[in-house]
Amino acid sequence: TSVRRVGELWQIRTVSVDERGQRIDGKEDTYLVKFVAVATGHHTKPSYPSFPGQDSFLGPFLHSVKYKDAITNELGGKQRVVVVGIGNSAVDVAVDLVTRGCCKE
């Protein structure tokens, strides 16, 4: 998985892995998004990953601890948002964003 700045957007590249953590050939997706949300756990001290180009990101960079809902956090409407994380908090954020219309068409 990688995150990098592409013009005004962020390019997120993901790969699928098997149960041993080995990359599955041909299982790669690329997304261009305006916002990045990082979900590393609600009941832990907030942890933020770092990645190249992060310092040039001008949009909200929000930890799930501060996330209430898409409207309160001003992420509703047709904005494109990416959620980074694999735990319950990431899923909760992603479900709320999709419910509010923030999803890939």
All heavy atoms as an XYZ file, in Angstrom:
809
protein
N       0.841     -1.178      0.000
C       0.000      0.000      0.000
C       0.883      1.236      0.000
O       1.883      1.285      0.695
C      -0.925      0.005      1.228
O      -1.701     -1.186      1.223
C      -1.837      1.199      1.205
N       0.486      2.229     -0.779
C       1.239      3.479     -0.810
C       0.278      4.652     -0.954
O      -0.833      4.502     -1.462
C       2.253      3.488     -1.958
O       1.595      3.497     -3.206
N       0.728      5.804     -0.476
C      -0.037      7.043     -0.571
C       0.918      8.107     -1.094
O       1.998      8.292     -0.531
C      -0.587      7.473      0.813
C      -1.357      8.779      0.691
C      -1.433      6.388      1.427
N       0.530      8.800     -2.182
C       1.377      9.879     -2.689
C       0.531     10.958     -3.323
O      -0.580     10.715     -3.777
C       2.428      9.359     -3.658
C       1.913      8.956     -4.999
C       3.058      8.433     -5.880
N       2.571      8.106     -7.188
C       2.652      8.909     -8.244
N       3.219     10.092     -8.136
N       2.177      8.528     -9.406
N       1.074     12.160     -3.310
C       0.396     13.329     -3.856
C       0.482     13.302     -5.372
O       1.547     13.074     -5.933
C       1.076     14.589     -3.311
C       0.376     15.863     -3.641
C      -0.759     16.039     -2.708
N      -1.220     17.401     -2.737
C      -2.413     17.748     -2.405
N      -3.253     16.858     -1.967
N      -2.799     18.979     -2.458
N      -0.660     13.543     -6.045
C      -0.720     13.646     -7.499
C      -1.540     14.892     -7.804
O      -2.764     14.864     -7.755
C      -1.370     12.395     -8.136
C      -1.475     12.566     -9.641
C      -0.593     11.143     -7.778
N      -0.866     15.988     -8.064
C      -1.569     17.253     -8.293
C      -2.336     17.671     -7.058
O      -1.777     17.769     -5.979
N      -3.632     17.881     -7.206
C      -4.492     18.289     -6.089
C      -5.067     17.094     -5.331
O      -5.786     17.275     -4.361
C      -5.640     19.166     -6.604
C      -5.184     20.479     -7.223
C      -4.559     21.393     -6.187
O      -5.103     21.530     -5.083
O      -3.491     21.972     -6.492
N      -4.797     15.887     -5.798
C      -5.379     14.687     -5.199
C      -4.302     13.810     -4.571
O      -3.117     14.095     -4.668
C      -6.134     13.878     -6.267
C      -7.280     14.606     -6.948
C      -7.848     13.762     -8.075
C      -8.367     14.970     -5.956
N      -4.746     12.743     -3.949
C      -3.864     11.727     -3.375
C      -4.097     10.428     -4.122
O      -5.231     10.051     -4.380
C      -4.161     11.522     -1.890
C      -3.724     12.690     -1.094
C      -4.484     13.767     -0.739
C      -2.426     12.935     -0.587
N      -3.732     14.665     -0.029
C      -2.452     14.175      0.081
C      -1.228     12.222     -0.617
C      -1.341     14.712      0.703
C      -0.123     12.760      0.010
C      -0.191     13.996      0.658
N      -3.008      9.756     -4.471
C      -3.117      8.450     -5.111
C      -2.855      7.376     -4.056
O      -1.810      7.368     -3.405
C      -2.092      8.301     -6.231
C      -2.185      6.957     -6.932
C      -1.093      6.787     -7.947
O       0.079      6.769     -7.607
N      -1.498      6.684     -9.206
N      -3.823      6.503     -3.881
C      -3.714      5.393     -2.931
C      -3.600      4.122     -3.756
O      -4.460      3.842     -4.591
C      -4.974      5.300     -2.033
C      -5.342      6.652     -1.430
C      -4.787      4.221     -0.975
C      -4.307      7.259     -0.564
N      -2.544      3.345     -3.521
C      -2.369      2.058     -4.203
C      -2.429      0.963     -3.154
O      -1.763      1.046     -2.128
C      -1.039      2.017     -4.941
C      -0.999      3.065     -6.070
C       0.267      2.958     -6.818
N       0.227      1.662     -7.500
C       0.997      1.346     -8.505
N       1.883      2.196     -8.945
N       0.910      0.165     -9.073
N      -3.246     -0.033     -3.413
C      -3.380     -1.151     -2.482
C      -3.072     -2.455     -3.217
O      -3.248     -2.555     -4.431
C      -4.803     -1.248     -1.906
O      -5.724     -1.496     -2.973
C      -5.196      0.035     -1.184
N      -2.578     -3.429     -2.462
C      -2.341     -4.766     -3.003
C      -3.012     -5.774     -2.084
O      -3.180     -5.533     -0.891
C      -0.836     -5.085     -3.134
C      -0.168     -4.141     -4.111
C      -0.140     -5.038     -1.792
N      -3.416     -6.884     -2.645
C      -3.991     -7.968     -1.848
C      -2.889     -8.958     -1.492
O      -1.959     -9.178     -2.269
C      -5.088     -8.683     -2.642
O      -6.169     -7.808     -2.856
N      -3.011     -9.527     -0.294
C      -2.041    -10.522      0.161
C      -2.777    -11.781      0.604
O      -3.948    -11.737      0.978
C      -1.164     -9.982      1.315
C      -0.314     -8.814      0.840
C      -2.008     -9.574      2.507
N      -2.067    -12.903      0.583
C      -2.658    -14.154      1.032
C      -2.506    -14.286      2.548
O      -2.026    -13.360      3.216
C      -2.056    -15.351      0.293
C      -0.567    -15.528      0.531
O      -0.024    -15.007      1.531
O       0.083    -16.202     -0.301
N      -2.906    -15.431      3.098
C      -2.875    -15.631      4.555
C      -1.459    -15.595      5.125
O      -1.284    -15.396      6.328
C      -3.578    -16.938      4.938
C      -2.963    -18.193      4.352
C      -3.409    -18.464      2.910
O      -4.318    -17.793      2.400
O      -2.811    -19.366      2.298
N      -0.431    -15.750      4.279
C       0.956    -15.672      4.745
C       1.530    -14.271      4.587
O       2.689    -14.040      4.883
C       1.818    -16.679      3.978
C       1.410    -18.132      4.188
C       2.312    -19.094      3.409
N       2.678    -18.604      2.086
C       2.059    -18.919      0.939
N       1.016    -19.712      0.954
N       2.478    -18.430     -0.200
N       0.715    -13.349      4.071
C       1.186    -11.991      3.851
C       1.911    -11.806      2.532
O       2.515    -10.771      2.292
N       1.842    -12.804      1.654
C       2.493    -12.738      0.352
C       1.570    -12.061     -0.654
O       0.378    -12.341     -0.704
C       2.852    -14.145     -0.144
C       3.788    -14.895      0.786
C       5.130    -14.217      0.915
O       5.744    -13.848     -0.072
N       5.569    -14.016      2.137
N       2.141    -11.195     -1.445
C       1.372    -10.452     -2.448
C       0.738    -11.402     -3.468
O       1.371    -12.344     -3.925
C       2.297     -9.469     -3.154
C       1.602     -8.593     -4.140
C       2.574     -7.630     -4.750
N       1.896     -6.841     -5.742
C       2.342     -5.703     -6.205
N       3.459     -5.210     -5.756
N       1.670     -5.044     -7.104
N      -0.518    -11.133     -3.809
C      -1.229    -11.906     -4.829
C      -1.101    -11.151     -6.147
O      -1.553    -10.008     -6.272
C      -2.719    -12.084     -4.453
C      -2.846    -12.819     -3.118
C      -3.461    -12.809     -5.567
C      -4.268    -12.861     -2.582
N      -0.455    -11.774     -7.124
C      -0.249    -11.130     -8.423
C      -1.573    -10.718     -9.051
O      -2.549    -11.469     -9.017
C       0.489    -12.076     -9.377
C       1.945    -12.264     -8.989
O       2.498    -11.372     -8.324
O       2.525    -13.297     -9.358
N      -1.598     -9.516     -9.614
C      -2.784     -9.028    -10.291
C      -3.850     -8.445     -9.381
O      -4.869     -7.972     -9.848
N      -3.629     -8.482     -8.075
C      -4.620     -7.959     -7.128
C      -4.138     -6.607     -6.603
O      -3.623     -6.491     -5.500
C      -4.826     -8.930     -5.960
C      -5.420    -10.247     -6.368
C      -6.891    -10.087     -6.689
C      -7.533    -11.425     -6.910
N      -8.947    -11.322     -7.080
N      -4.259     -5.591     -7.429
C      -3.834     -4.244     -7.064
C      -4.904     -3.249     -7.502
O      -5.479     -3.385     -8.575
C      -2.506     -3.922     -7.756
C      -1.944     -2.571     -7.416
C      -0.572     -2.348     -8.037
O       0.330     -3.164     -7.815
O      -0.433     -1.337     -8.751
N      -5.181     -2.277     -6.652
C      -6.143     -1.228     -6.977
C      -5.500      0.131     -6.763
O      -4.639      0.297     -5.890
C      -7.385     -1.326     -6.080
C      -8.232     -2.552     -6.413
O      -8.652     -2.659     -7.572
O      -8.453     -3.372     -5.508
N      -5.916      1.111     -7.533
C      -5.431      2.481     -7.403
C      -6.642      3.401     -7.292
O      -7.606      3.262     -8.054
C      -4.581      2.881     -8.616
O      -3.478      1.978     -8.720
C      -4.058      4.305     -8.477
N      -6.600      4.313     -6.337
C      -7.676      5.280     -6.113
C      -7.085      6.682     -6.108
O      -6.002      6.903     -5.566
C      -8.357      5.042     -4.761
C      -8.862      3.633     -4.582
C      -8.070      2.664     -3.969
C     -10.127      3.272     -5.019
C      -8.525      1.365     -3.802
C     -10.589      1.979     -4.863
C      -9.781      1.035     -4.251
O     -10.244     -0.236     -4.089
N      -7.794      7.640     -6.686
C      -7.443      9.055     -6.578
C      -8.487      9.708     -5.692
O      -9.683      9.629     -5.977
C      -7.423      9.728     -7.947
C      -6.234      9.373     -8.829
C      -6.388     10.008    -10.202
C      -4.929      9.816     -8.190
N      -8.040     10.330     -4.592
C      -8.967     10.890     -3.617
C      -8.516     12.283     -3.200
O      -7.355     12.652     -3.335
C      -9.088      9.977     -2.377
C      -9.630      8.614     -2.768
C      -7.759      9.834     -1.671
N      -9.447     13.039     -2.675
C      -9.156     14.392     -2.213
C      -8.770     14.408     -0.735
O      -8.011     15.253     -0.293
C     -10.366     15.288     -2.445
C     -10.099     16.747     -2.230
C     -11.283     17.594     -2.674
C     -11.000     19.062     -2.488
N     -12.109     19.884     -2.930
N      -9.298     13.461      0.046
C      -9.055     13.435      1.479
C      -8.523     12.073      1.907
O      -8.865     11.052      1.306
C     -10.342     13.728      2.258
C     -10.924     15.074      1.944
C     -11.951     15.194      1.039
C     -10.420     16.204      2.548
C     -12.487     16.431      0.737
C     -10.937     17.453      2.250
C     -11.967     17.577      1.335
N      -7.724     12.059      2.953
C      -7.186     10.822      3.516
C      -7.556     10.794      5.000
O      -7.311     11.757      5.723
C      -5.651     10.759      3.372
C      -5.089      9.517      4.046
C      -5.242     10.800      1.906
N      -8.169      9.705      5.441
C      -8.460      9.503      6.863
C      -7.670      8.287      7.319
O      -7.662      7.258      6.652
C      -9.956      9.265      7.087
N      -6.991      8.401      8.447
C      -6.198      7.297      8.970
C      -6.889      6.759     10.212
O      -7.178      7.498     11.147
C      -4.764      7.762      9.323
C      -3.958      6.616      9.903
C      -4.081      8.337      8.085
N      -7.189      5.452     10.231
C      -7.892      4.829     11.350
C      -6.982      3.766     11.972
O      -6.884      2.652     11.465
C      -9.199      4.217     10.872
N      -6.292      4.120     13.052
C      -5.352      3.193     13.695
C      -5.859      2.681     15.031
O      -5.133      2.011     15.752
C      -3.976      3.859     13.895
O      -4.139      5.029     14.686
C      -3.333      4.208     12.573
N      -7.089      2.998     15.396
C      -7.670      2.463     16.619
C      -8.256      3.542     17.502
O      -7.617      4.549     17.763
N      -9.476      3.306     17.988
C     -10.185      4.297     18.793
C      -9.741      4.315     20.256
O      -9.765      5.342     20.901
C     -11.692      4.031     18.706
C     -12.509      5.049     19.422
N     -12.723      6.303     18.901
C     -13.135      5.026     20.618
C     -13.471      7.004     19.752
N     -13.731      6.250     20.789
N      -9.343      3.170     20.779
C      -9.000      3.075     22.198
C      -7.496      3.089     22.448
O      -7.021      2.592     23.460
C      -9.615      1.806     22.800
C     -11.106      1.803     22.707
N     -11.902      2.622     23.477
C     -11.946      1.109     21.900
C     -13.172      2.423     23.166
N     -13.220      1.513     22.213
N      -6.762      3.666     21.542
C      -5.315      3.748     21.697
C      -4.879      5.192     21.575
O      -5.644      6.064     21.170
C      -4.592      2.934     20.611
O      -4.876      3.520     19.334
C      -5.019      1.479     20.610
N      -3.638      5.433     21.936
C      -3.067      6.760     21.714
C      -2.997      6.960     20.195
O      -2.503      6.074     19.488
C      -1.661      6.829     22.319
C      -0.989      8.153     22.110
C       0.390      8.161     22.751
C       1.056      9.488     22.464
N       2.432      9.493     22.931
N      -3.524      8.074     19.693
C      -3.515      8.279     18.241
C      -2.123      8.103     17.648
O      -1.140      8.614     18.165
C      -4.009      9.720     18.073
C      -4.850      9.961     19.284
C      -4.151      9.196     20.394
N      -2.073      7.332     16.583
C      -0.823      7.076     15.875
C      -1.037      7.457     14.419
O      -2.010      7.025     13.793
C      -0.466      5.598     15.994
O       0.659      5.301     15.204
N      -0.161      8.277     13.891
C      -0.276      8.732     12.516
C       0.885      8.192     11.688
O       2.035      8.420     12.045
C      -0.252     10.262     12.448
C      -1.423     10.927     13.111
C      -1.384     11.273     14.449
C      -2.565     11.224     12.388
C      -2.468     11.890     15.062
C      -3.651     11.850     12.991
C      -3.581     12.179     14.323
O      -4.653     12.792     14.924
N       0.601      7.492     10.602
C       1.690      7.053      9.730
C       2.244      8.254      8.972
O       1.582      9.292      8.880
C       1.011      6.073      8.778
C      -0.399      6.552      8.717
C      -0.702      7.092     10.087
N       3.430      8.121      8.453
C       3.980      9.177      7.602
C       4.266      8.575      6.235
O       4.591      7.390      6.113
C       5.248      9.768      8.215
O       6.245      8.776      8.336
N       4.119      9.402      5.205
C       4.349      8.946      3.848
C       4.797     10.136      3.014
O       4.512     11.297      3.347
C       3.101      8.279      3.256
C       1.820      9.027      3.492
C       1.422     10.058      2.665
C       1.015      8.689      4.569
C       0.246     10.734      2.894
C      -0.169      9.363      4.801
C      -0.553     10.392      3.963
N       5.534      9.879      1.934
C       6.029     10.961      1.080
C       4.895     11.835      0.560
O       3.856     11.330      0.153
C       6.719     10.217     -0.076
C       7.036      8.869      0.464
C       5.944      8.552      1.453
N       5.081     13.139      0.604
C       4.091     14.080      0.116
C       3.069     14.500      1.145
O       2.267     15.390      0.895
N       3.097     13.883      2.304
C       2.111     14.179      3.343
C       2.122     15.655      3.739
O       1.074     16.239      3.981
C       2.389     13.300      4.556
C       1.457     13.503      5.714
C       1.759     12.534      6.854
O       2.563     11.622      6.708
N       1.128     12.736      7.967
N       3.293     16.254      3.767
C       3.399     17.657      4.179
C       2.726     18.612      3.193
O       2.390     19.735      3.542
C       4.855     18.053      4.384
C       5.714     17.837      3.153
O       5.361     16.986      2.311
O       6.753     18.512      3.040
N       2.463     18.164      1.962
C       1.814     19.034      0.978
C       0.289     18.874      0.965
O      -0.396     19.580      0.243
C       2.366     18.745     -0.422
O       2.017     17.434     -0.831
N      -0.225     17.948      1.779
C      -1.674     17.722      1.838
C      -2.338     18.885      2.548
O      -2.001     19.210      3.689
C      -1.969     16.409      2.559
C      -3.434     16.095      2.659
C      -4.181     15.860      1.528
C      -4.065     16.043      3.890
C      -5.535     15.563      1.604
C      -5.413     15.753      3.990
C      -6.140     15.507      2.840
N      -3.293     19.531      1.895
C      -3.950     20.714      2.455
C      -5.318     20.418      3.055
O      -5.885     21.245      3.747
C      -4.081     21.801      1.383
C      -2.766     22.279      0.770
C      -3.025     23.302     -0.320
C      -1.838     22.842      1.838
N      -5.847     19.237      2.804
C      -7.155     18.873      3.325
C      -7.066     18.347      4.741
O      -5.985     18.263      5.333
N      -8.198     17.959      5.311
C      -8.193     17.425      6.675
C      -7.468     16.084      6.750
O      -7.591     15.253      5.856
C      -9.670     17.243      7.011
C     -10.456     17.755      5.870
C      -9.533     18.061      4.753
N      -6.686     15.914      7.787
C      -5.996     14.659      8.086
C      -6.472     14.301      9.475
O      -6.071     14.917     10.458
C      -4.482     14.900      8.041
C      -3.671     13.650      8.068
C      -3.503     12.897      6.927
C      -3.063     13.237      9.232
C      -2.734     11.745      6.942
C      -2.304     12.088      9.261
C      -2.133     11.342      8.119
N      -7.372     13.343      9.569
C      -8.162     13.146     10.770
C      -7.982     11.759     11.350
O      -8.132     10.773     10.635
C      -9.633     13.381     10.405
C     -10.678     13.294     11.472
C     -10.519     14.449     12.461
C     -12.053     13.346     10.838
N      -7.679     11.674     12.629
C      -7.617     10.390     13.317
C      -9.030      9.988     13.722
O      -9.870     10.840     14.022
C      -6.725     10.486     14.560
C      -6.381      9.159     15.138
N      -7.231      8.461     15.944
C      -5.277      8.392     14.992
C      -6.673      7.319     16.288
N      -5.479      7.258     15.720
N      -9.301      8.689     13.759
C     -10.653      8.215     14.073
C     -11.118      8.630     15.469
O     -12.319      8.727     15.716
C     -10.730      6.695     13.930
O      -9.814      6.069     14.799
N     -10.193      8.898     16.383
C     -10.572      9.369     17.719
C     -11.341     10.684     17.625
O     -12.245     10.950     18.416
C      -9.322      9.522     18.619
C      -9.638     10.248     19.907
C      -8.720      8.158     18.917
N     -11.016     11.514     16.637
C     -11.674     12.817     16.457
C     -12.862     12.747     15.502
O     -13.550     13.739     15.297
C     -10.670     13.840     15.921
C      -9.490     14.073     16.822
C      -9.872     14.892     18.021
C      -8.641     15.224     18.854
N      -8.978     15.833     20.099
N     -13.105     11.591     14.916
C     -14.191     11.458     13.945
C     -15.522     11.265     14.670
O     -15.653     10.407     15.536
C     -13.944     10.263     13.021
C     -14.955     10.155     11.911
C     -14.795     10.892     10.748
C     -16.055      9.334     12.033
C     -15.730     10.803      9.722
C     -16.991      9.237     11.014
C     -16.821      9.978      9.868
O     -17.743      9.893      8.858
N     -16.495     12.090     14.318
C     -17.857     11.965     14.868
C     -18.787     11.382     13.816
O     -19.405     10.361     14.012
C     -18.382     13.326     15.344
C     -17.513     13.986     16.393
C     -17.371     13.134     17.644
C     -16.458     13.821     18.638
N     -15.801     12.916     19.540
N     -18.916     12.071     12.688
C     -19.669     11.594     11.535
C     -19.284     12.473     10.351
O     -18.639     13.499     10.517
C     -21.182     11.619     11.792
C     -21.709     12.999     12.098
O     -21.645     13.878     11.209
O     -22.189     13.216     13.222
N     -19.685     12.046      9.151
C     -19.279     12.751      7.939
C     -19.717     14.206      7.930
O     -18.985     15.087      7.493
C     -19.826     12.023      6.708
N     -20.913     14.490      8.440
C     -21.423     15.861      8.414
C     -20.711     16.728      9.450
O     -20.244     17.821      9.137
C     -22.948     15.874      8.608
C     -23.597     15.197      7.397
C     -23.479     17.290      8.803
C     -25.061     14.931      7.525
N     -20.587     16.249     10.689
C     -19.897     17.017     11.736
C     -18.458     17.308     11.329
O     -17.957     18.410     11.552
C     -19.917     16.247     13.073
O     -21.272     16.007     13.447
C     -19.205     17.015     14.169
N     -17.798     16.333     10.720
C     -16.411     16.508     10.303
C     -16.287     17.110      8.907
O     -15.188     17.171      8.357
C     -15.661     15.180     10.374
C     -15.460     14.731     11.803
O     -16.119     13.793     12.257
N     -14.598     15.389     12.531
N     -17.412     17.570      8.348
C     -17.449     18.248      7.046
C     -16.833     17.415      5.933
O     -16.079     17.897      5.109
C     -16.788     19.628      7.149
C     -17.495     20.529      8.141
C     -16.853     21.898      8.293
O     -15.750     22.121      7.753
O     -17.472     22.745      8.943
N     -17.181     16.126      5.905
C     -16.702     15.233      4.859
C     -17.852     14.694      4.013
O     -17.668     13.796      3.207
C     -15.939     14.053      5.481
C     -14.689     14.421      6.270
C     -14.127     13.187      6.945
C     -13.648     15.058      5.374
N     -19.043     15.244      4.187
C     -20.206     14.765      3.454
C     -20.257     15.277      2.034
O     -19.347     15.944      1.563
N     -21.315     14.959      1.359
C     -21.484     15.398     -0.025
C     -20.763     14.483     -0.984
O     -20.643     13.291     -0.754
N     -20.262     15.052     -2.067
C     -19.594     14.253     -3.103
C     -18.075     14.284     -2.983
O     -17.365     13.998     -3.936
C     -20.022     14.733     -4.482
C     -21.473     14.454     -4.773
C     -21.737     12.954     -4.807
C     -23.198     12.665     -5.080
N     -23.517     11.263     -4.992
N     -17.552     14.648     -1.817
C     -16.105     14.626     -1.627
C     -15.600     13.192     -1.667
O     -16.284     12.269     -1.245
C     -15.733     15.255     -0.286
C     -16.108     16.709     -0.190
C     -15.745     17.278      1.154
O     -14.823     16.819      1.801
N     -16.479     18.282      1.589
N     -14.380     13.011     -2.166
C     -13.771     11.685     -2.181
C     -12.859     11.583     -0.967
O     -12.045     12.454     -0.708
C     -12.999     11.482     -3.470
C     -13.978     11.518     -4.656
C     -13.308     11.164     -5.902
N     -13.029      9.720     -5.828
C     -12.692      9.010     -6.871
N     -12.600      9.567     -8.036
N     -12.449      7.718     -6.748
N     -13.028     10.507     -0.221
C     -12.306     10.305      1.030
C     -11.719      8.906      1.024
O     -12.360      7.968      0.551
C     -13.259     10.448      2.244
C     -12.530     10.209      3.541
C     -13.925     11.819      2.237
N     -10.503      8.754      1.546
C      -9.940      7.418      1.722
C      -9.721      7.181      3.209
O      -9.303      8.080      3.936
C      -8.625      7.220      0.930
C      -7.514      8.103      1.449
C      -8.206      5.764      0.949
N     -10.063      5.986      3.663
C      -9.873      5.594      5.053
C      -8.716      4.606      5.087
O      -8.747      3.590      4.387
C     -11.145      4.951      5.646
C     -10.901      4.490      7.068
C     -12.304      5.940      5.589
N      -7.697      4.899      5.889
C      -6.539      4.024      6.030
C      -6.650      3.317      7.369
O      -6.684      3.964      8.406
C      -5.221      4.828      5.949
C      -4.019      3.915      6.135
C      -5.140      5.593      4.637
N      -6.742      1.997      7.363
C      -6.851      1.226      8.589
C      -7.620     -0.058      8.342
O      -8.316     -0.191      7.341
N      -7.495     -1.031      9.273
C      -8.163     -2.315      9.081
C      -9.008     -2.730     10.278
O      -9.629     -3.772     10.268
C      -7.141     -3.433      8.774
C      -6.153     -3.581      9.927
C      -6.443     -3.197      7.470
C      -5.281     -4.812      9.840
N      -9.047     -1.924     11.312
C      -9.782     -2.296     12.519
C     -11.211     -1.802     12.518
O     -11.723     -1.256     11.529
N     -11.863     -1.991     13.660
C     -13.265     -1.593     13.806
C     -13.477     -0.110     13.548
O     -14.476      0.281     12.936
C     -13.777     -1.958     15.196
C     -13.862     -3.450     15.401
O     -13.865     -4.216     14.459
N     -13.917     -3.869     16.655
N     -12.568      0.720     14.038
C     -12.725      2.168     13.840
C     -12.709      2.522     12.359
O     -13.507      3.341     11.899
C     -11.628      2.938     14.578
O     -11.740      2.737     15.965
N     -11.804      1.919     11.612
C     -11.728      2.187     10.173
C     -13.019      1.768      9.488
O     -13.552      2.502      8.642
C     -10.536      1.456      9.562
N     -13.530      0.611      9.860
C     -14.780      0.127      9.262
C     -15.937      1.044      9.635
O     -16.763      1.393      8.790
C     -15.065     -1.331      9.682
C     -16.441     -1.766      9.222
C     -13.991     -2.253      9.135
N     -16.009      1.463     10.885
C     -17.078      2.378     11.316
C     -17.038      3.674     10.512
O     -18.074      4.170     10.054
C     -16.949      2.694     12.804
C     -17.268      1.515     13.699
O     -17.863      0.533     13.207
O     -16.903      1.579     14.893
N     -15.848      4.244     10.347
C     -15.703      5.485      9.581
C     -16.108      5.251      8.128
O     -16.878      6.019      7.546
C     -14.264      6.035      9.678
C     -14.050      7.179      8.696
C     -13.955      6.490     11.106
N     -15.613      4.171      7.528
C     -15.914      3.884      6.121
C     -17.416      3.692      5.890
O     -17.975      4.224      4.934
C     -15.134      2.649      5.670
N     -18.070      2.947      6.781
C     -19.514      2.722      6.647
C     -20.271      4.043      6.748
O     -21.176      4.318      5.960
C     -20.026      1.710      7.695
C     -21.544      1.699      7.764
C     -19.491      0.319      7.387
N     -19.894      4.891      7.693
C     -20.562      6.185      7.829
C     -20.354      7.033      6.575
O     -21.309      7.648      6.083
C     -20.043      6.932      9.066
C     -20.764      8.252      9.252
O     -21.979      8.235      9.526
O     -20.092      9.304      9.099
N     -19.138      7.055      6.034
C     -18.863      7.858      4.840
C     -19.659      7.354      3.636
O     -20.226      8.149      2.893
C     -17.364      7.840      4.536
C     -16.496      8.619      5.527
C     -15.037      8.307      5.287
C     -16.748     10.108      5.425
N     -19.726      6.043      3.465
C     -20.489      5.489      2.345
C     -21.969      5.802      2.515
O     -22.648      6.184      1.555
C     -20.243      3.964      2.224
C     -21.230      3.344      1.244
C     -18.821      3.698      1.790
N     -22.489      5.674      3.736
C     -23.880      5.978      4.004
C     -24.203      7.425      3.661
O     -25.298      7.741      3.208
C     -24.204      5.708      5.494
O     -23.906      4.343      5.783
C     -25.654      5.985      5.808
N     -23.237      8.312      3.855
C     -23.434      9.747      3.583
C     -23.095     10.133      2.152
O     -23.076     11.308      1.814
C     -22.579     10.590      4.529
C     -22.722     10.255      5.974
C     -23.918     10.875      6.594
N     -23.927     10.516      8.032
C     -24.736     11.011      8.882
N     -25.643     11.886      8.502
N     -24.705     10.639     10.144
N     -22.749      9.163      1.309
C     -22.493      9.459     -0.103
C     -21.051      9.716     -0.471
O     -20.772     10.184     -1.568
N     -20.110      9.418      0.415
C     -18.684      9.624      0.117
C     -18.078      8.298     -0.328
O     -17.381      7.640      0.435
C     -17.938     10.140      1.332
S     -18.571     11.674      1.980
N     -18.358      7.870     -1.547
C     -17.841      6.576     -1.991
C     -17.429      6.650     -3.443
O     -17.850      7.539     -4.180
C     -18.888      5.482     -1.785
S     -20.419      5.756     -2.681
N     -16.582      5.707     -3.852
C     -16.125      5.633     -5.234
C     -17.291      5.216     -6.116
O     -17.987      4.261     -5.823
C     -14.977      4.635     -5.346
C     -14.391      4.576     -6.726
C     -13.228      3.621     -6.765
C     -12.678      3.549     -8.180
N     -11.614      2.587     -8.301
N     -17.489      5.947     -7.199
C     -18.574      5.615     -8.139
C     -18.070      4.708     -9.223
O     -16.956      4.706     -9.585
C     -19.141      6.893     -8.741
C     -19.776      7.767     -7.688
C     -20.330      9.066     -8.240
O     -20.403      9.213     -9.479
O     -20.685      9.918     -7.462
